[in-house]
Structures are given as structure tokens and as C-alpha cells.
Amino acid sequence: MSNMTITTQAEFIPEVWAQHINKHVKSKLVLANLVLDLSSEVSSAGDTIHIPNTTELSANNKVAGTKVNLQAPTETSVTLSVDQHKESSFLIEDILKAQSSYNLMELYSQGAGYAIAKAVDSSLAALASGFSQTKGTYNTAITTDVVLDSIKELDDEDVPEDDRHFVYRPDVKRDLLDLSTYTSKDFTSGSPVETGLVGDLYGVKTYMTNNIVKSVNNTDNMLFHRDALVMAMQQSPRVQSEYSVEDLGWITVADVIYGVIENRDVFGVLVKT
């Protein structure tokens, strides 16, 4: 006896494409919002920003009958070059657009915009390795002493307490949650973080992102004041599309023009884990 099976009648069984799309996961982009932003300085023109440094003046004893001790320090500056132009682009041919049941233009435009925003954040994260002040040991879990010593480095340099930020990777958050000092109301400002929410650590706002640089088992986390790093976007992230007759399809390009640099070295600490 011959039976009809899912094999013999396979032509009658449809394949269904879900309306849900598994979009690629995205890292939290936090650094661009935490650093000194001088974008307005180059919004109209220019490719270089010079940021002057000033030297602390000293107080001298005034001796009766003598002139004051005039001071004329030779100053330096930080030079920020706006030299990064990142793009992310794609082409959707007419036949693909006609036959696809998905809005591919919208889907990949969002992805392209995210790609260039991530590039800016990654450029800032890469600056962590340039900090001359370092705490912690690579491939070693963070400790309370490392956190406190990092904060002390900034305190020793008279770095303002406001606008300080601690940015780390998820594995550091995992280690921090093992420390009683991190989950105790006695040591953290605001609510405790038993839930795993990122909050304040000894008065320092903390952020987690996978954009922090990690090479094999070496992670470059950062504790820094806003003025430690500086960025300037001459052209904010934008997405443009046009039809190409030659390619018979729509070309979409997302791009950004910017520059980043370490501004005040003593305002930042490389926290190794």
C-alpha cells in the first residue's frame, strides 16, 4: 500500500518567512556622550583644533622694597586633528527590492547608521591605552582596592569630582557584583545594584559597554573625567540614498567626519583587568 507522506507531497507544504527578524546585537554606545565635545568649533570649516594648556602659577613672598616676581610660563597646547571619515554603505538592486517581503532599505539603513556611530565610540575607547596612570593587572579580576586606588589617582591631581565616569566591559561588572562593597548602600550612592543595574560606585557614575578594548584576556577599562578625552564631529552621522541607473538599484551611504584625542592625561586612569 502506498501512503502519501510529507516527502511525496512536499510540493504542497509551504515554507514561511517570519515577520520577526533577528537583528544583529548592538553594543551600548556611551563614550561619545561622556567626553568633551568641541564639534561646534569645526562646524563651519577647519581640520585642526588647538586647545591651549595653562600652567599653575606660584605664590611668592613679597619682600619690602623689592619688585614683584613676574611669571611668564611657556605654555603648550593639545592639537586635535579632524581626520577620520568613516562610511558604511550598501546597494539594493531593483529585483531584490521587488521580490523581498521585507523593508530592506529601512533595515540596513539603521544598521549602517549604527556602524558609523560605533566607529566613533570605538575610537574614543582606544584612547584608554594612552593614559599614563594605570591601576589593576591584566587578566585579573577587579578588586575594591583597584577601584579606590583609581579614584585616588584623580583626587591626587585635583581633578573635579563632578563629570567623572567609570566605563568597563561586562566581565568587570560580573566581578564587581561579587564585591560586597559594590552592592552595599554604605559604599554606593543611590540604590544598591543587587539587580545588576549599573549605578554609582563611590560617587562615580558607571557604564558598561562591549566597545571597551579587549585584546585576548587584556581589557582596557577607563576611569576618567569628561575633560580627559575630547572629540569633534565636523559632520554628524548622516544617511543618504540615491538611485543608480547603472546598477539598477538604490545606493545608501552612512558617514561621519570626526577626530578624537587625549586631552588631559592626569584626568584619566587605565584600569586593567
Backbone torsions as a table, in degrees:
resi	resn	phi	psi	omega
1	MET	NA	136.1	-179.7
2	SER	-101.3	125.6	178.5
3	ASN	-106.1	143.3	171.5
4	MET	-75.4	132.6	-179.3
5	THR	-128.2	173.9	178.2
6	ILE	-67.4	-15.0	177.1
7	THR	-83.5	-48.5	-177.1
8	THR	-70.3	-30.7	-178.1
9	GLN	-109.6	28.2	-176.8
10	ALA	-57.5	-29.4	-177.6
11	GLU	-65.1	-17.7	-178.3
12	PHE	-94.2	-4.2	-177.1
13	ILE	-100.5	113.8	-176.7
14	PRO	-76.6	153.4	168.8
15	GLU	-101.0	135.5	-173.8
16	VAL	-113.4	133.1	173.8
17	TRP	-98.8	122.3	-176.0
18	ALA	-66.1	149.1	173.5
19	GLN	-69.7	-27.8	178.2
20	HIS	-75.0	138.3	178.1
21	ILE	-118.3	131.6	176.3
22	ASN	-81.0	88.5	-178.9
23	LYS	-71.6	151.0	-179.7
24	HIS	-63.3	147.2	-178.7
25	VAL	-72.2	153.4	-176.4
26	LYS	-125.3	135.4	173.9
27	SER	-71.4	151.9	173.5
28	LYS	-70.7	129.9	179.0
29	LEU	-102.2	103.1	-172.6
30	VAL	-118.6	-28.9	-168.7
31	LEU	-64.7	-39.4	-177.1
32	ALA	-60.1	-24.4	-179.5
33	ASN	-89.5	-5.6	-173.8
34	LEU	-108.2	-11.0	-174.7
35	VAL	-103.5	170.6	177.6
36	LEU	-67.4	124.9	-176.0
37	ASP	-110.3	114.8	179.4
38	LEU	-111.6	29.8	-177.8
39	SER	-57.0	-36.3	-177.3
40	SER	-64.3	-22.3	-178.0
41	GLU	-69.0	-25.1	-177.6
42	VAL	-122.7	21.5	-177.2
43	SER	-66.2	-28.1	-177.8
44	SER	-100.9	-35.3	-179.2
45	ALA	-172.3	171.1	176.2
46	GLY	106.3	153.2	178.0
47	ASP	-128.9	2.7	-178.9
48	THR	-143.5	137.9	175.2
49	ILE	-120.4	124.7	176.1
50	HIS	-99.8	123.5	-178.4
51	ILE	-110.8	107.4	-176.7
52	PRO	-68.3	144.5	172.7
53	ASN	-106.3	147.3	174.9
54	THR	-118.2	146.8	179.5
55	THR	-95.7	142.3	177.7
56	GLU	-66.9	129.9	177.1
57	LEU	-83.4	154.6	-179.3
58	SER	-103.7	157.5	176.0
59	ALA	-99.0	122.5	-176.7
60	ASN	-109.0	152.3	176.3
61	ASN	-70.6	132.6	176.6
62	LYS	-92.2	117.7	179.3
63	VAL	-94.5	129.6	-178.3
64	ALA	-55.8	134.0	176.6
65	GLY	82.4	2.5	179.0
66	THR	-117.9	160.4	178.6
67	LYS	-74.6	159.4	176.3
68	VAL	-69.3	157.8	-179.2
69	ASN	-90.7	94.9	-177.3
70	LEU	-68.8	141.2	-179.3
71	GLN	-116.8	137.2	179.1
72	ALA	-143.2	74.7	-178.6
73	PRO	-66.7	144.7	174.5
74	THR	-85.0	115.1	-173.0
75	GLU	-92.0	161.4	178.3
76	THR	-122.3	-178.3	177.7
77	SER	-149.2	161.3	173.9
78	VAL	-102.9	132.8	-178.1
79	THR	-108.6	116.8	178.0
80	LEU	-101.5	117.9	178.0
81	SER	-96.2	126.5	175.8
82	VAL	-89.0	86.0	-169.4
83	ASP	-129.1	10.6	-179.8
84	GLN	-105.8	124.6	176.0
85	HIS	-128.7	104.9	-177.5
86	LYS	-105.2	143.4	176.7
87	GLU	-139.4	153.6	173.9
88	SER	-140.7	122.1	-170.8
89	SER	-139.0	163.1	178.0
90	PHE	-159.0	160.6	178.6
91	LEU	-126.0	128.3	175.7
92	ILE	-110.8	110.1	-179.4
93	GLU	-69.7	154.8	-176.8
94	ASP	-56.8	-41.2	-177.2
95	ILE	-64.8	-36.0	177.9
96	LEU	-68.5	-43.0	-180.0
97	LYS	-63.3	-38.5	-178.1
98	ALA	-70.0	-34.2	-173.0
99	GLN	-96.6	-14.7	-179.0
100	SER	-81.9	141.4	176.9
101	SER	-92.3	4.9	-179.4
102	TYR	-112.7	153.2	175.6
103	ASN	-83.2	82.9	-174.5
104	LEU	-68.0	-31.9	179.4
105	MET	-60.4	-49.3	179.9
106	GLU	-65.8	-42.8	-176.8
107	LEU	-60.4	-50.5	-175.3
108	TYR	-83.1	-20.5	173.7
109	SER	-65.3	-40.7	176.2
110	GLN	-62.5	-41.2	179.7
111	GLY	-65.6	-38.8	179.4
112	ALA	-67.8	-41.3	177.9
113	GLY	-62.1	-41.2	177.7
114	TYR	-65.5	-37.8	-177.4
115	ALA	-60.0	-43.3	-178.2
116	ILE	-77.1	-31.4	175.7
117	ALA	-65.6	-37.7	177.8
118	LYS	-66.2	-35.0	179.3
119	ALA	-61.3	-40.1	178.3
120	VAL	-64.6	-47.2	-179.9
121	ASP	-61.4	-40.1	-179.6
122	SER	-66.5	-35.5	177.4
123	SER	-63.3	-39.2	177.8
124	LEU	-69.4	-40.9	179.8
125	ALA	-62.0	-34.0	-178.8
126	ALA	-67.1	-19.2	-179.4
127	LEU	-72.8	-15.0	-177.8
128	ALA	-57.4	-38.0	-176.7
129	SER	-65.7	-14.4	-179.0
130	GLY	-85.7	-11.9	178.9
131	PHE	-65.0	130.7	-179.8
132	SER	-78.6	-22.0	177.6
133	GLN	-89.0	124.1	-178.4
134	THR	-132.3	147.7	175.0
135	LYS	-139.6	156.1	179.9
136	GLY	84.9	176.5	-178.1
137	THR	-132.0	136.2	178.5
138	TYR	-58.4	146.6	178.1
139	ASN	58.2	32.4	179.1
140	THR	-137.3	135.0	-178.3
141	ALA	-60.4	143.5	179.5
142	ILE	-67.9	149.3	178.7
143	THR	-125.3	167.2	177.3
144	THR	-60.9	-38.8	179.5
145	ASP	-61.7	-38.6	179.5
146	VAL	-63.9	-42.6	179.1
147	VAL	-63.4	-48.7	-178.3
148	LEU	-66.2	-39.3	178.8
149	ASP	-65.5	-35.7	178.3
150	SER	-65.7	-43.6	178.1
151	ILE	-64.2	-39.0	179.7
152	LYS	-62.7	-34.3	178.6
153	GLU	-58.3	-42.7	178.9
154	LEU	-70.5	-39.4	178.6
155	ASP	-61.2	-41.0	-178.4
156	ASP	-63.7	-25.6	-179.3
157	GLU	-96.9	11.9	-179.8
158	ASP	58.1	31.4	177.5
159	VAL	-71.1	130.7	-180.0
160	PRO	-52.7	143.1	-177.4
161	GLU	-77.1	-24.8	177.6
162	ASP	-78.7	156.6	179.5
163	ASP	64.1	28.1	171.5
164	ARG	-92.2	143.8	-177.9
165	HIS	-139.7	140.4	174.7
166	PHE	-114.5	117.5	-177.2
167	VAL	-120.6	128.2	-174.8
168	TYR	-145.5	170.3	178.5
169	ARG	-86.8	165.0	-177.3
170	PRO	-57.3	-33.3	-179.2
171	ASP	-66.1	-28.7	176.6
172	VAL	-71.1	-39.3	176.3
173	LYS	-59.2	-40.6	178.9
174	ARG	-60.5	-42.3	-179.8
175	ASP	-71.0	-36.8	179.2
176	LEU	-63.0	-37.7	-178.8
177	LEU	-69.2	-12.3	174.7
178	ASP	-83.7	-11.7	-178.0
179	LEU	-93.6	124.9	-178.9
180	SER	-61.4	-30.8	-179.0
181	THR	-65.1	-25.5	-177.7
182	TYR	-80.5	-26.9	-177.0
183	THR	-103.8	3.4	-179.1
184	SER	-94.7	138.3	177.6
185	LYS	-65.3	-20.6	-178.5
186	ASP	-71.6	-20.7	-173.6
187	PHE	-118.9	-12.9	179.1
188	THR	-116.0	142.1	175.8
189	SER	-85.8	146.2	-176.6
190	GLY	84.0	-161.3	-177.0
191	SER	-78.4	150.7	177.2
192	PRO	-67.4	167.0	-172.4
193	VAL	-115.6	39.1	177.3
194	GLU	-59.6	-25.6	-178.5
195	THR	-79.3	-7.8	-177.8
196	GLY	89.6	2.1	178.3
197	LEU	-69.3	142.1	177.5
198	VAL	-80.2	129.6	-177.5
199	GLY	-136.4	-138.7	179.0
200	ASP	-99.9	139.9	177.8
201	LEU	-121.1	106.7	-175.8
202	TYR	54.3	40.0	177.7
203	GLY	84.2	-0.8	179.6
204	VAL	-102.7	125.8	178.4
205	LYS	-67.1	134.2	-176.2
206	THR	-115.9	143.3	-178.8
207	TYR	-134.6	149.3	179.4
208	MET	-121.2	133.6	176.5
209	THR	-156.4	144.3	175.4
210	ASN	-78.3	-1.3	177.8
211	ASN	-77.4	-15.0	174.3
212	ILE	-60.4	136.8	-173.8
213	VAL	-67.4	130.6	174.1
214	LYS	-134.9	121.9	178.4
215	SER	-115.5	110.1	-173.2
216	VAL	57.7	-107.6	179.7
217	ASN	-110.7	12.2	-178.4
218	ASN	-103.7	120.5	-176.3
219	THR	-115.7	132.2	-179.9
220	ASP	-101.7	79.7	174.8
221	ASN	-76.9	166.2	-175.8
222	MET	-136.1	137.7	163.5
223	LEU	-118.5	121.7	-174.9
224	PHE	-153.9	156.7	169.9
225	HIS	-88.8	154.5	-178.2
226	ARG	-49.0	-39.4	-175.0
227	ASP	-78.3	-3.2	-179.2
228	ALA	-67.0	-35.7	-178.3
229	LEU	-125.1	148.4	-179.5
230	VAL	-135.7	145.8	177.9
231	MET	-136.1	157.7	175.2
232	ALA	-144.9	120.7	175.2
233	MET	-99.8	111.1	177.3
234	GLN	-77.6	-31.6	175.2
235	GLN	-133.8	113.9	179.8
236	SER	-63.9	158.6	178.8
237	PRO	-53.1	129.3	179.9
238	ARG	-137.0	156.6	178.2
239	VAL	-126.9	125.0	-179.5
240	GLN	-127.0	145.9	178.9
241	SER	-133.7	147.2	174.1
242	GLU	-151.5	154.7	179.7
243	TYR	-86.7	135.7	178.0
244	SER	-110.2	110.9	178.1
245	VAL	-64.5	-38.6	-178.7
246	GLU	-62.0	-37.2	-178.4
247	ASP	-97.3	-7.8	-176.0
248	LEU	50.4	58.1	179.4
249	GLY	-175.1	173.8	-179.7
250	TRP	-97.6	125.6	175.8
251	ILE	-98.7	131.4	177.6
252	THR	-123.5	132.2	-178.9
253	VAL	-130.8	128.0	171.7
254	ALA	-109.6	135.7	-179.7
255	ASP	-149.3	166.5	179.2
256	VAL	-153.8	144.9	175.7
257	ILE	-119.8	125.8	-174.2
258	TYR	-159.7	175.5	174.1
259	GLY	-149.5	150.4	177.1
260	VAL	-137.5	154.8	177.4
261	ILE	-164.5	154.3	171.0
262	GLU	-73.3	129.4	-174.4
263	ASN	-101.9	-51.5	-178.7
264	ARG	-130.6	103.0	-172.1
265	ASP	-59.6	-42.3	-176.5
266	VAL	-73.5	-5.2	177.7
267	PHE	-88.3	4.8	-178.4
268	GLY	-139.3	153.9	178.3
269	VAL	-131.8	129.5	172.1
270	LEU	-81.9	115.8	-179.7
271	VAL	-102.4	105.0	-174.4
272	LYS	-84.1	136.7	171.7
273	THR	-141.9	NA	NA
